[in-house]
Amino acid sequence: MDQGWALALRYAELVTESGHSVSDDDYEKLAAHWDDSELVEITMVIGLFSYFNRFNDALRVEITR
């Protein structure tokens, strides 16, 4: 796996735990592989999926296939 994608996945784990979990070092490593608009998009997608998961979990929405 490309290092940029590996860092993005690690970033997703940190943001999902808490936005405060992301250190300056984590952000600098990401910024070496992604530009500002890409980092905003990555963060937005992480936040949206976290929101959807929490919303559905709280309301006990059944998974459909």
N, C-alpha and C positions, 0 to 999 in steps of 0.2 A: 504494500500500500504506500502511496505517495506520502511523504512526511507532512505536507500541508493538510491533507485529509485526515491523517492520524491526529494531528494537533487540533483540527476542527472537532473531531469526535471527543477528544479529551476535554476540549472547551465546552462541548455540549453537556458532558457529565458534570463539570464544575458549575455551569449556569443552572442546570436542573437542581443541583443541591442547594445553591444559593448564589445569586449574582455577586455576593461579597466574597465568594470562594476564589474568584479570578484575581490572580496577583498581577502586578505590573510585569513580572517576568513572563507569565503566561501570555499576556497580551502582546508583548514585544515579539515573542516567538511566532505568534499568529500573524502579526503585522509583517513579518519577513516573507510570508507566503501569500497573504491576502491583502488587497487594497482596502481603503476605508469603506467604500460602498459594499464590497463583498462581506466585510465584517459586520456591517449593519444588517445585511440580508441574512447572514448565518445566524446572528443573534435573534433576529425577528422570527425566523423559522423555529429556532429552539424555544423561544418564548411562546409562540402560538401552539406548538405541540404540547408544551407543558401545561398551558391553559386548558386545552381540550382534554387532556388526560385528567387533570384535577376536576374539571367541570363534570366529566362523565363519571369519574370515581365517586364524587360527592353525591351525585344523583343516582348512583348504582345503575347506570345505563348498561343494558345487556349488549354484549358483543354480537354483532350479526355477521354472517358470512355469506 
